[in-house]
Amino acid sequence: MVLVIMAFVVVSVLAAKPRSAAARTGAEARAIAATLQLARSRARAGNAEIVVDVDTRNRRIGAARSMRQLPDGMEIALTVAESERRGRIGGLRFYPDGQSSGGEILLSYKGQKERIVVNWFTGEPRIE
């Protein structure tokens, strides 16, 4: 019975993880785009600027104290305005009117790439 339960747990865990590099990269890109959209919504609702930080050296992304680690082997690159860079950490700033500082995040994992672009005028993130 214990072996059956352990087998069920292992199968569940394996089924939950994306199997291919393309699926894993795509899933992470969607999660990052959702994080950016949430930050935009919070900036508008709270009438305050919100910054989503991207730490390219340590492969982490998030707002304020909630930085999330990227999966092992996944690399992240960031293109933002010089005013939004602080050493190895850069940020995408969202304003209360819905606009943003704009920028681009490039994810790469085992030869697969996904690009998330944030339009400065609309503040909308999109995956390309």
N, C-alpha and C positions, 0 to 999 in steps of 0.2 A: 504494500500500500504506500509506503514511504517513497519507493522508487517511482511509482505512478505519479504521485504529487510532485516530486522533483522534476520528472520529465515534463509535466504540465507547465511548471514554472519556467523551465528552460525554453520550451516551445513558445510560451507567451512572450517572453523577453525577446527572443529572436524575431518573432513576428512583428513586434512593436517597432523595431529598428528598421530604417530604410536599408534595403539590401544592396543597392548599387550606389556608386559615387554620385551619379546624376540625381537619384532620389534623395540622397542625404543632403547634397548641396541645395537642391530645390526646397527641401523642407526647412533648412536653416535660413534660406533667403526669405521664405514666407514668414518665418518667425521674426526675423529682423524687420521686415516691412510692417508687420503688425505692431511691433514695439514702437516704430517710428510714427505710425498712425495714432497709436495711443498717446504718445507724447504730444502730437499735434492737437488732439482732442482735449487733453488736459490743459494745454496752454490756452486754448480758446475758452474752455469752461472756467478756468481759474483766473483768467485775465492776467496771466503772468508768463514770462519767458520760461521755457523748459529746454534743457540741453541734454541730448543723448550723446554720451561720451563713447568714443571708440579707441581702445588701447590696442594698437597694431602689434606692439612687441609681445604683450602677454595674451593676445587674442581674446579680448573681452569687450563686451558692449553692454550699455545700459544707461539708465538715467539715475543721477544722484548716487545713492548708496546701494542700488540694486544691479550691480554689474554681473553679467552672465558670461560664463566661460564657453568658448566655442569647442566643438568636439576635437579630439586629438587628431592631428594631421591637417586640420583645416586652417587655411591662411586667410587673412583679411587685410585689405588695403583700403585707404581712405583718401579721397580727394575733396578738400574743402578750402574755403577762403583762408588766407594766411591769418586773418584775425581770429579764426576759430581753432588754431593749432596751439597746443601747449606741450612742446617737446614731442614725445612719441604718442601723446594722446591728442586727439582732435575731437571736435564735436559738431553735431548738427543742431542748430538752434531753431526752436519753433517759437513764433511770436503770437500774441493774443489775437491778432487779426487773421490768423491762419497761414500767413506767409512763413518762410523759413530762410535760413542762411544759405540753403541749397548745398548740394554735394553729391558724392557718389561713393558707394561702398562696393568693393569687388571681393567676392568670396571665391576661393579656389580649393579644390579637394580632389586629389588623384586625377588631375587633368581636366576636371569639370569646372566650369566657371559660371557664376551667376552675378549679375550686376543689379544693384538697387540704386535707383536715381531718385533724388528728392528735388523737385522743382522749387526753385527759390520763390517764385511768384505765388504759386498755389499752395505750396507746402506739402503737396501730395507725394507720397513715396510710390514708386512703381518698379516692378521687376522687369528687366529687359534681357 
